[in-house]
Amino acid sequence: MDVRLSAEQQALGDSVARVIDDLGPRTVQQLDDPERARRLDAAISAAGWRELRSALDDGSPLASGVEVSIVAEELGRGLADAPLLGPTLAAELRRLADAPAATSVETVALAPDLSKIAWVESGVAGPDSVAIDAQGAESALALAPASTSVSGGLQLVTVPLRRVEERIDLTQWTGAPAAGSVPRPVVEQGRVLDAEALDRWTALGLTVTSADLVGVMDGAVQLACAYARERRQYGVPVGSFQAVQHLLADAFVAMEGSRSLTLYAAWAVDALGSADALTAAATAKAYSSRAARSVCETVIQVHGGIGNTWECIAHVYLRRALASTEVLGGVGPSLARVLSGVQLSDGTWRDDGLR
């Protein structure tokens, strides 16, 4: 693979950066500004960034996993309080199932532990399933056994949502099935989903959440560096202290390592087979999840006492990192996926460089 971004990809990243720098929250107080949030949501919608995985006439996605990751990283850096992950994964499910595009904002429902997409059994949506990134969404996609005779096939169903008020991440809302809701099959689904399709969908989900974590780390490190330049102790900036420099240098290295793994996973989403794409994505998610928590805690430490207060936005980065880590599995589940992807049925290991 060519690790260099094309001119078009660089321009895409610059465009997202300008939007989030202009309309993203810069303080905790700005998270309560509905007009700013509305303008950010409108800008993302107008740019079409939520439809990047919509199907073209030949069934291929409008944009690759790399472009989606570029958008996700920049929005994560700016703590965007507008949906991207949920609608993107919903669009990917519809593309893989050859189903018509959604006519309104839509997200996906995950199992209670967030490890996989939710299943609907006996025509009833699981009451404990969680709809991620649910701002503005009235429904979520879930899976149900297909009504056709295809063995093991799965079909898409839509589940009406209600908003859940309690949340860890202050930048994103979650939803749950509305009381007494009855899931409805997605009309005109052209093909049932199999295990390979779900692996490829999971690979995209892990990659986009990894990109979000990279962006969160980037924004948090920038926040800490700016504070270290401005905050003075003993007559000098605290950033001149070697201990602080080491903390920030380690955080930067962890962020760049996560970015490299995520870029490879984003390329693999479309370029490799579903099993290898899932292994690459799980590797990126395991590394990024561990790094993001460490980086965000380091940023709070660099801020000193003010870093532990509500007014300092550092805790918002940590909250988002913790929430993104759990989507489709954090360190442990991702490492388990890596091992299952490189170990053969006879207990031996694949000798292809993935170990």
VODO-436693 format. One record per residue (C-alpha): residue in three letters; x, y negated, z. Coordinates in steps of 0.05 Angstrom, whole numbers, plus 32768, in hexadecimal, padded with zeros to 4 digits. Layout:
% VODO-436693
AlaXYZ/...
% end
This chain:
% VODO-436693
Met800080008000/Asp80147FB87FF5/Val80127F968039/Arg80117F51801C/Leu7FCE7F2D8019/Ser7FB87F157FD4/Ala7FAD7ECC7FC6/Glu7F627ED87FC9/Gln7F677EFB800D/Gln7F927EC38029/Ala7F5E7E918010/Leu7F277EB98031/Gly7F4D7EB88074/Asp7F587E6D806E/Ser7F0E7E628060/Val7EF87E8A809D/Ala7F2C7E6680C7/Arg7F127E2280B3/Val7ECA7E3580C4/Ile7EDB7E528108/Asp7F0A7E1A811A/Asp7ED37DE8810B/Leu7E977E0C8129/Gly7EB27E40815A/Pro7EAE7E3581A5/Arg7EEC7E1581C2/Thr7ED47E13820A/Val7EA77E3E8235/Gln7E747E058237/Gln7E6E7E0681EB/Leu7E537E4C81EE/Asp7E137E2D8207/Asp7E0D7DFE81CB/Pro7DD67E1D81A0/Glu7DDE7DEA8168/Arg7E287DFA815F/Ala7E197E458160/Arg7DE17E3C812D/Arg7E0F7E1680FE/Leu7E457E4C8105/Asp7E127E8380F7/Ala7DF87E5D80BA/Ala7E3F7E53809F/Ile7E4F7E9E80A5/Ser7E0D7EB08084/Ala7E177E7F804B/Ala7E5D7E99803E/Gly7E427EE08037/Trp7E767EFE8066/Arg7E427F2E8084/Glu7E347F4C8040/Leu7E7C7F5E802D/Arg7E6C7FA88031/Ser7E2D7FA48008/Ala7E2A7FD17FCB/Leu7E3A7FBC7F84/Asp7E167FDB7F4A/Asp7E4580177F4A/Gly7E3D80227F94/Ser7E8180087FA8/Pro7E867FD27FDE/Leu7E877F897FCB/Ala7EC97F807FF2/Ser7EFD7FAE800F/Gly7F0A7FBD8058/Val7F447F8D8055/Glu7F177F518045/Val7EE77F65807C/Ser7F207F6A80AE/Ile7F3B7F268099/Val7EF77F0780A9/Ala7EEF7F2E80EA/Glu7F357F1A8103/Glu7F2A7ED080F8/Leu7EE57ED18118/Gly7F027EF78153/Arg7F397EC4815A/Gly7F067E8C8160/Leu7ED67EB3818D/Ala7E9E7EAD815A/Asp7E5B7EB4817C/Ala7E387ECA813C/Pro7E2F7F118122/Leu7E5E7F3380F2/Leu7E6E7F7A8109/Gly7E257F928111/Pro7E0C7F7880CD/Thr7E4B7F9180AB/Leu7E447FD880C6/Ala7DFA7FD780B5/Ala7E0A7FC2806D/Glu7E3D7FFA8068/Leu7E0A802E807F/Arg7DD98016804B/Arg7E0F80198015/Leu7E2480608028/Ala7DDB80768028/Asp7DCC80537FE6/Ala7D95802B8009/Pro7D7D7FE57FF7/Ala7D9E7FAB801B/Ala7D7D7F908059/Thr7D507F548050/Ser7D627F358094/Val7D9A7F3880C6/Glu7DA37F8080DC/Thr7DD37FA4810B/Val7DE17FEC8121/Ala7DCC8012815F/Leu7E02803A8183/Ala7DFE807281B7/Pro7DFD805B8200/Asp7E4980648206/Leu7E52803E81C4/Ser7E7C807881A8/Lys7E518085816A/Ile7E1280708146/Ala7DD1807E816A/Trp7DA580B98157/Val7D5980BA8156/Glu7D3A80FB816C/Ser7CF1810F816A/Gly7CDF80CC814C/Val7CF480A5818A/Ala7D2E80768190/Gly7D5C808381CB/Pro7D4B804F8200/Asp7D9380498215/Ser7DB1803D81D0/Val7DD47FFB81C6/Ala7DCF7FCD818A/Ile7E117FA88183/Asp7E1B7F61816A/Ala7DD07F578169/Gln7DCA7F0B8164/Gly7D907EFC8135/Ala7D827F458127/Glu7D3B7F5F812F/Ser7D4D7FA7811E/Ala7D877FD8811F/Leu7D9A801480F5/Ala7D9F80598114/Leu7DA180A180FA/Ala7D6E80D880F8/Pro7D6C811D80D7/Ala7D598116808F/Ser7D14812E807B/Thr7D31814E803C/Ser7D4881958037/Val7D9181828036/Ser7DB381A68070/Gly7DD3817780A2/Gly7DBF8138807C/Leu7DAF80F980A1/Gln7D8280BF8090/Leu7D80807780A7/Val7D49805C80D3/Thr7D3D801580ED/Val7D2F80098136/Pro7D0D7FC9814F/Leu7D377FA48183/Arg7D317F7B81C2/Arg7D6B7F5181DB/Val7D917F66821A/Glu7DA17F2B8246/Glu7DDA7F49826E/Arg7E1C7F4B8248/Ile7E677F4E8252/Asp7E7A7F2A8212/Leu7E617EE28215/Thr7E687ED981CA/Gln7E3B7F1381B3/Trp7DF67F2D81C5/Thr7DE17F7581CA/Gly7D9C7F9381BF/Ala7D747FD181D1/Pro7D397FF481B2/Ala7CF87FCE81BF/Ala7CC97FF181F0/Gly7C9D802381CC/Ser7CC08016818A/Val7CB9804A8152/Pro7CF480518123/Arg7CE4804C80D9/Pro7D0A806E80A1/Val7D2F803F8072/Val7D0980408030/Glu7D2A80547FEF/Gln7D678074800F/Gly7D8A80937FD3/Arg7DB480C77FF6/Val7DBA80E7803B/Leu7DF780DA8066/Asp7E2881128075/Ala7E63811980A4/Glu7E9380FC8071/Ala7E6980BD8068/Leu7E6580B480B3/Asp7EB080BC80BA/Arg7EBB80858086/Trp7E88805980A9/Thr7EAA806580EC/Ala7EED805480CE/Leu7ED2801180B7/Gly7EB4800380FB/Leu7EF480148120/Thr7F1C7FE980EF/Val7EEF7FAC80F5/Thr7EEE7FB08141/Ser7F3A7FB68140/Ala7F3D7F788114/Asp7F117F548146/Leu7F417F68817E/Val7F7C7F4E8156/Gly7F587F0C814D/Val7F487F098197/Met7F917F1581A8/Asp7FA67EDF8177/Gly7F777EAB8193/Ala7F897EBD81DB/Val7FD47EB881CD/Gln7FCB7E7581AB/Leu7FA37E5D81E7/Ala7FDA7E738218/Cys80127E5581EE/Ala7FEE7E1281EB/Tyr7FE47E138236/Ala802D7E268243/Arg80447DEA821A/Glu80167DBA823F/Arg80177DD38287/Arg80527DB882AE/Gln80727DD182EE/Tyr80B17DB6830F/Gly80B17D8082DA/Val80B57DAF829D/Pro80827DD68273/Val80757E1C828F/Gly80837E36824A/Ser80CC7E278256/Phe80CF7E5C828C/Gln80EE7E9C8273/Ala80BB7EC88297/Val80827EA68273/Gln80A67EAA8230/His80AF7EF58239/Leu80657EFF8249/Leu80507ED9820B/Ala80847EFB81DF/Asp806C7F4081F4/Ala80247F2B81E7/Phe80367F1281A2/Val805A7F548191/Ala801D7F7C81A8/Met7FF07F51817D/Glu801B7F58813F/Gly80207FA38148/Ser7FD47FA7814C/Arg7FCE7F7D810E/Ser7FFC7FAB80E6/Leu7FD67FEA80F9/Thr7F937FC880EB/Leu7FA97FB080A7/Tyr7FBC7FF78094/Ala7F7A801280AF/Ala7F547FDD8087/Trp7F777FF28048/Ala7F6A803C8058/Val7F1F8031805E/Asp7F1880318012/Ala7F5A804D7FFA/Leu7F60808F8020/Gly7F3280CA802D/Ser7F0080C48065/Ala7F2980F08096/Asp7F6980C9808B/Ala7F458086808E/Leu7F26809A80D0/Thr7F6A80AF80ED/Ala7F89806D80D7/Ala7F4F804580F5/Ala7F50806B8136/Thr7F9B805F813C/Ala7F9080158133/Lys7F5780138165/Ala7F7E8039819B/Tyr7FB9800B8195/Ser7F917FCA818F/Ser7F647FDC81C9/Arg7F9E7FE881F8/Ala7FC37FAA81DF/Ala7F877F7B81E2/Arg7F797F87822C/Ser7FC37F7D823D/Val7FC97F3F8212/Cys7F8A7F1E822E/Glu7F9E7F2C8276/Thr7FE37F0F8267/Val7FC17ED0824C/Ile7F9A7EC9828D/Gln7FDA7ED282B5/Val7FFF7E9D828C/His7FC67E6C829E/Gly7FD27E7882E8/Gly7F9A7E678317/Ile7F707E4282E3/Gly7F707E8282BA/Asn7F437EA482EE/Thr7F0D7E6E82EB/Trp7ECD7E6D82C2/Glu7EE17E2B82A1/Cys7F1F7E4A827F/Ile7F0B7E6C823E/Ala7F417EA18248/His7F0E7ED08269/Val7EE17ECB822C/Tyr7F197EEA8202/Leu7F217F228235/Arg7ED67F2E8236/Arg7ED37F3381EB/Ala7F0F7F6181E9/Leu7EF07F90821D/Ala7EAE7F9281F6/Ser7ECE7F9E81B2/Thr7EFA7FD581CF/Glu7EBE7FFF81E1/Val7E9C7FFC819D/Leu7EA48040817C/Gly7ED7805381B1/Gly7F14803481D3/Val7F58805181E2/Gly7F44809781F9/Pro7F0F80A781C5/Ser7F3A808A818E/Leu7F7780B381A1/Ala7F4A80F181A1/Arg7F3680E0815A/Val7F7F80D88146/Leu7F90811C8163/Ser7F55813E8141/Gly7F69811E8100/Val7FB181398100/Gln7FA8817D8120/Leu7F9581B880F4/Ser7F6381EE8107/Asp7F9B821F8117/Gly7FB981F0814A/Thr7FF381D9811F/Trp7FFE8191810B/Arg7FFA817080C7/Asp803F815F80AD/Asp802D81208086/Gly804980E980B2/Leu800A80DD80D9/Arg802480FC811A/
% end
